[in-house]
């Protein structure tokens, strides 16, 4: 059942907890099977509200505890194990194109950056850099789906929902900690 079909039934309950990170509180929402649906910085509440409203009652966040597996993966990531989030289960809710972009973003390795155009070419859609940018901006799984690894054609940092300072921090953190 997808989010659109779910609208006719009861909303999916997602446990939501805010964890502290070196770059601010991070809201994490997961289902009963510990699949992540949303990770967003706590001070970006409008992005969370937009995500929830986009699916018109399909999801309900309830404060609770996320699994220790998820919490430990984030702790390891922020401690320098920059591949620690790769094994976390995710559930993508979005168009087929968005899901393709988000899935492919998870293959961009820590410490690597790609321009939107280069990423679009890797997807086999060389003329879709703008569409990639839109899908990247709609990513509900900050850090886990590493949208921060996409940059402008000239390498400049552009457009990050959590703010450019966080994007710079994440890229610097990953570059410092990648296995050599």
C-alpha positions in Angstrom: 0.0 0.0 0.0 1.4 3.4 -0.9 0.9 6.7 0.8 -1.9 7.7 -1.7 -3.8 4.5 -1.0 -3.2 4.9 2.7 -5.2 8.2 2.7 -8.4 6.2 2.8 -7.3 4.2 5.8 -5.9 5.1 9.2 -2.6 7.1 9.2 0.6 5.3 9.7 2.0 6.0 13.1 5.6 7.0 13.2 7.6 7.2 16.4 9.4 10.5 16.5 12.4 11.5 18.7 14.8 14.4 18.6 18.4 13.5 19.1 21.2 16.0 19.7 24.0 16.3 17.2 27.0 18.6 16.8 24.9 20.6 14.3 21.6 20.8 16.2 18.7 18.7 17.1 17.6 16.1 14.6 14.0 14.8 14.4 13.9 11.2 13.5 10.7 9.4 12.6 10.5 5.6 12.1 7.8 3.0 11.8 7.4 0.0 14.1 9.9 -2.0 12.0 12.6 0.8 12.5 12.4 1.9 8.8 13.1 5.7 8.6 10.6 7.9 6.9 11.9 11.3 8.1 15.1 12.8 9.5 15.1 16.6 9.6 16.7 19.3 11.7 14.4 20.3 14.6 14.7 24.0 13.7 13.3 23.2 10.2 9.8 22.5 11.4 8.2 24.0 8.3 9.9 21.3 6.2 8.5 18.6 8.5 5.0 20.2 8.3 5.2 20.4 4.5 6.2 16.7 4.3 3.3 15.7 6.5 0.8 17.9 4.6 2.0 16.6 1.2 0.6 13.2 2.1 -2.7 14.6 3.6 -3.0 12.6 6.8 -1.2 9.4 5.7 1.2 9.7 8.6 1.0 10.7 12.2 4.1 11.5 14.3 4.0 10.5 17.9 6.7 11.4 20.4 8.5 8.3 21.5 11.8 6.5 21.5 13.5 5.4 18.3 15.3 2.1 18.3 18.8 2.0 19.8 20.1 0.6 16.5 19.0 3.9 14.8 20.3 6.1 17.6 23.7 4.2 17.7 24.1 4.6 13.9 23.7 8.4 14.2 26.1 8.5 17.1 28.7 6.5 15.1 28.2 8.8 12.1 28.8 11.9 14.1 31.8 10.2 15.9 33.5 9.7 12.5 32.1 6.4 11.1 30.7 8.2 8.1 29.3 5.1 6.5 27.3 4.1 9.7 24.0 5.3 8.2 24.2 3.3 5.1 22.7 0.1 6.6 19.6 1.9 8.1 16.3 0.9 6.5 14.4 3.6 4.8 11.0 4.0 3.3 10.7 6.4 0.4 7.4 8.1 0.0 7.3 10.2 -3.2 7.1 10.0 -7.0 8.9 7.3 -8.8 11.5 9.8 -10.0 12.0 11.1 -6.5 12.5 7.6 -5.2 15.1 6.9 -8.0 17.0 10.1 -7.1 16.9 9.3 -3.4 18.0 5.7 -3.9 20.9 6.9 -6.1 21.9 9.6 -3.6 22.6 6.8 -1.1 25.3 5.5 -3.4 27.3 8.8 -3.4 30.1 8.0 -1.0 31.0 10.1 2.0 33.6 12.7 1.1 32.5 12.7 -2.5 30.5 15.6 -4.1 28.8 15.7 -7.5 27.2 18.5 -9.4 23.5 18.3 -10.1 24.3 17.8 -13.8 26.8 15.1 -13.2 24.4 13.3 -10.9 21.6 13.6 -13.5 24.0 12.1 -16.1 24.8 9.2 -13.7 21.0 8.6 -13.5 20.9 8.3 -17.3 18.9 11.5 -17.4 21.4 14.1 -18.6 18.9 16.9 -19.2 17.2 16.6 -15.8 19.6 18.5 -13.5 16.7 20.9 -12.4 14.4 17.9 -11.7 17.2 16.3 -9.7 17.5 19.6 -7.8 13.8 19.6 -7.0 13.8 16.0 -5.9 17.0 16.6 -3.8 15.2 19.6 -2.1 12.2 17.4 -1.4 14.3 14.7 0.4 12.7 13.9 3.7 15.7 12.0 5.0 18.4 14.5 5.7 21.9 13.0 6.1 20.6 9.4 5.6 19.9 10.3 2.0 23.0 12.5 1.6 21.5 15.4 -0.5 24.3 17.5 1.0 26.7 15.8 -1.4 25.2 17.6 -4.4 26.8 20.9 -5.3 26.7 23.5 -8.1 28.5 22.9 -11.4 31.4 25.0 -10.2 31.6 23.2 -6.8 29.9 25.9 -4.8 27.6 24.9 -2.1 23.9 25.6 -2.9 20.6 25.0 -1.4 20.4 22.8 1.6 17.2 22.7 3.7 19.2 22.6 6.9 21.2 25.6 5.9 24.6 26.0 4.1 26.6 26.1 7.4 25.3 22.5 8.1 26.0 21.4 4.6 29.6 22.6 4.9 30.0 21.0 8.3 28.7 17.6 6.9 31.0 17.7 3.9 34.0 18.7 6.0 33.1 16.0 8.6 32.9 13.3 6.0 36.1 14.4 4.2 38.0 14.3 7.6 36.8 10.8 8.4 36.7 8.8 5.1 38.8 5.7 5.1 42.0 6.5 3.2 
